């Protein structure tokens, strides 16, 4: 088999478990040239439970359906969520009452993978695709915040070396960095991405903004820092940090780029 044909086979979607389906992105080859995609949520507070902006294009979207709709947990319980894994970075996946899930995602050029897993790991769906648009900006720095409890609101704050503070009140910075959506309903993720990050030291804070239960629970924040995504020089760091009560503001990461 020719190398090109073999590579295409590796990018084709895996067979999904019964009832678990990824509709977008589709597997295989694609070219996003001439197709700019909006993935920044409109500024509003409180943010809606739906994290996908209206009229979101398919080239920057993760969407699908779980046939056996998970039952809502009883009061006081916190059932484990489904997992979303994008290019090897795991995060919880919020599923709507009808079993659907949808969120914007800014993919880079080259090979990308999206996987959905059931809480017990027995069901999974995987799709892989290759974006051949050479002019598409590559995310050189991505910071992903997620957490393990429902009905809680954590906020991601990134301070870059030039003093720019990117958070829910300032989602798009002058240096090109951007926060995609402000998730106020639990699990996350909130994602900071920058295709041309300034060199120097970055500070990453997490704020436990609040919760919707009478007594907000302690939650574990997961922070993933990815440098040079989708390249041979990619580097990932993963941190887990307990957030014990509302109002906590914690410095969870300090690193120098590059």
C-alpha positions in Angstrom: 0.0 0.0 0.0 1.3 3.4 -0.9 2.2 5.7 2.1 -0.5 8.2 1.2 -3.2 5.6 1.0 -2.0 4.1 4.3 -2.1 7.5 6.0 -5.7 8.1 4.8 -6.7 4.8 6.2 -5.3 5.8 9.6 -7.4 9.0 9.5 -10.7 7.3 8.8 -13.2 7.2 11.7 -13.2 4.3 14.1 -16.5 2.4 14.4 -18.6 4.1 17.2 -20.3 2.2 19.9 -24.1 1.7 19.5 -25.8 4.9 20.4 -22.7 7.0 20.7 -22.1 9.1 17.6 -19.8 12.0 16.6 -21.5 14.0 13.8 -18.9 16.8 13.5 -16.0 16.8 12.7 -16.1 14.2 9.9 -13.1 12.0 9.4 -10.8 12.1 6.4 -9.2 15.0 4.5 -10.5 18.6 4.5 -9.2 22.0 3.6 -10.5 25.1 5.5 -9.0 27.6 3.0 -11.4 30.5 2.5 -13.7 29.3 5.4 -13.0 31.6 8.4 -14.8 30.1 11.5 -16.1 32.0 14.5 -15.7 30.3 17.8 -15.9 33.1 20.3 -19.1 33.2 22.4 -21.0 36.5 22.7 -20.3 38.4 25.9 -23.1 37.8 28.3 -23.5 36.9 31.9 -24.6 34.5 33.2 -23.6 32.5 30.2 -26.1 30.1 28.7 -25.9 26.4 29.2 -25.4 26.0 25.4 -21.7 26.7 24.8 -21.9 26.8 20.9 -22.5 30.2 19.4 -25.4 30.6 17.0 -24.7 29.7 13.4 -21.4 28.1 14.3 -19.6 26.7 11.3 -18.9 22.9 11.1 -15.2 23.4 10.6 -14.8 24.6 14.2 -17.4 22.5 15.9 -17.6 19.2 18.0 -21.1 17.8 17.9 -22.8 14.5 18.4 -25.4 12.4 20.3 -25.5 9.8 23.0 -28.4 7.4 22.3 -28.9 6.2 25.8 -29.4 9.6 27.4 -27.7 9.7 30.8 -30.3 10.2 33.6 -30.0 13.3 35.7 -28.3 12.5 39.0 -30.4 12.6 42.1 -30.0 15.6 44.4 -26.7 15.4 46.2 -25.2 13.0 43.7 -22.6 13.8 41.1 -22.5 11.1 38.4 -19.2 10.9 36.4 -19.6 12.8 33.1 -18.7 11.5 29.6 -15.2 12.3 28.5 -14.1 14.4 25.5 -10.5 13.8 24.3 -9.1 16.2 21.7 -5.6 15.5 20.3 -4.8 13.6 23.5 -6.1 16.2 25.9 -8.9 14.8 28.2 -11.7 16.9 29.6 -15.3 16.2 30.9 -18.1 16.5 28.3 -21.4 18.1 29.2 -24.4 16.3 27.7 -27.8 18.0 27.3 -31.0 16.4 28.5 -31.8 15.0 25.1 -28.4 13.2 24.9 -26.8 15.7 22.5 -23.5 17.5 22.9 -22.1 20.5 21.1 -19.2 22.9 21.6 -17.0 25.1 19.4 -13.3 24.1 19.0 -10.5 25.8 17.2 -8.6 23.0 15.4 -5.2 23.5 14.0 -3.9 22.4 10.6 -2.5 18.9 10.2 -3.8 15.7 11.9 -6.5 16.1 14.6 -8.5 13.5 16.6 -11.7 13.7 18.6 -12.8 10.9 21.0 -15.9 10.5 23.2 -15.8 7.9 26.0 -18.5 6.7 28.4 -17.7 7.2 32.2 -16.8 3.5 32.5 -14.7 3.5 29.3 -16.8 0.7 27.7 -18.3 2.9 25.0 -16.2 5.1 22.7 -16.4 6.9 19.4 -13.4 8.3 17.6 -12.9 10.4 14.5 -9.7 11.6 12.9 -9.2 14.1 10.2 -6.4 16.0 8.4 -6.7 19.7 7.6 -4.4 20.5 4.6 -4.8 24.3 4.7 -1.2 25.5 4.9 -2.3 29.1 5.7 -4.4 28.1 8.7 -2.8 29.5 11.9 -1.4 26.8 14.2 -2.1 27.2 17.9 1.4 27.4 19.5 0.0 27.8 23.0 -3.3 26.3 24.3 -4.4 26.2 28.0 -7.4 24.0 28.8 -9.3 24.3 32.1 -11.9 21.6 33.1 -13.3 20.4 36.4 -15.1 17.4 37.8 -18.4 18.8 39.2 -21.7 19.8 37.8 -23.5 23.1 38.7 -20.2 24.9 39.5 -18.5 27.8 37.9 -14.7 28.0 37.6 -13.0 30.7 35.6 -9.7 30.6 33.7 -7.4 33.7 33.9 -4.2 33.9 31.8 -1.7 36.7 32.2 0.9 36.9 29.4 4.4 38.4 29.6 3.2 41.7 28.1 0.7 42.2 30.9 -2.5 41.2 28.9 -5.1 39.6 31.1 -7.4 37.2 29.3 -10.5 36.0 31.1 -14.4 36.1 30.8 -14.4 39.9 30.9 -11.7 40.3 28.3 -11.9 37.3 26.0 -9.8 38.6 23.1 -6.4 40.1 23.8 -4.4 42.5 21.7 -1.6 39.9 21.4 -3.8 37.4 19.6 -4.8 35.3 22.6 -8.4 34.4 23.1 -10.7 32.6 25.5 -13.4 30.7 23.6 -16.4 30.4 26.0 -17.3 31.2 29.6 -18.7 28.0 31.0 -20.8 28.7 34.1 -22.7 25.4 34.4 -20.1 22.9 35.3 -17.3 20.7 33.9 -16.0 23.2 31.4 -13.8 23.3 29.4 -12.7 26.9 29.0 -9.9 27.2 26.5 -7.3 29.9 26.0 -5.5 29.7 22.6 -2.8 31.9 21.0 -1.2 31.3 17.5 1.6 33.8 18.2 2.2 34.0 21.9 4.7 36.6 23.3 7.8 35.2 24.7 8.3 35.2 28.5 6.6 34.1 31.7 2.9 33.3 31.8 0.7 33.1 34.9 -2.4 30.9 34.9 -5.0 31.4 37.7 -8.2 29.6 38.4 -11.1 31.3 40.3 -13.9 29.3 42.0 -16.5 31.8 41.1 -19.5 30.0 42.6 -22.0 27.2 42.5 -25.7 26.6 42.0 -26.2 24.1 44.9 -27.0 25.3 48.5 -23.5 24.2 49.5 -21.1 24.2 46.5 -18.9 21.2 46.6 -15.1 21.0 46.5 -14.1 20.5 42.9 -10.9 19.3 41.2 -9.7 21.6 38.5 -7.7 20.0 35.7 -5.4 22.3 33.8 -3.7 21.2 30.5 -0.9 23.4 29.0 0.0 22.5 25.4 2.9 24.0 23.5 3.3 23.6 19.7 0.2 21.5 19.2 0.1 19.2 16.2 3.9 19.4 15.6 6.9 17.2 16.3 7.8 19.6 19.1 4.5 19.3 21.0 4.7 19.4 24.8 1.8 18.8 27.2 1.7 19.4 30.9 -1.3 18.3 33.1 -2.1 19.6 36.6 -4.9 18.7 39.1 -5.8 21.3 41.7 -8.4 21.1 44.5 -10.7 24.1 44.6 -12.3 23.9 48.1 -14.7 26.8 48.3 -16.2 29.7 46.3 -14.0 32.7 46.1 -10.8 30.7 45.9 -8.3 32.3 43.5 -5.3 29.9 42.9 -2.2 30.3 40.9 -2.1 26.9 39.2 0.6 27.4 36.6 3.6 29.5 35.9 5.7 28.7 32.8 8.1 30.4 30.3 7.3 30.3 26.6 8.9 29.1 24.5 
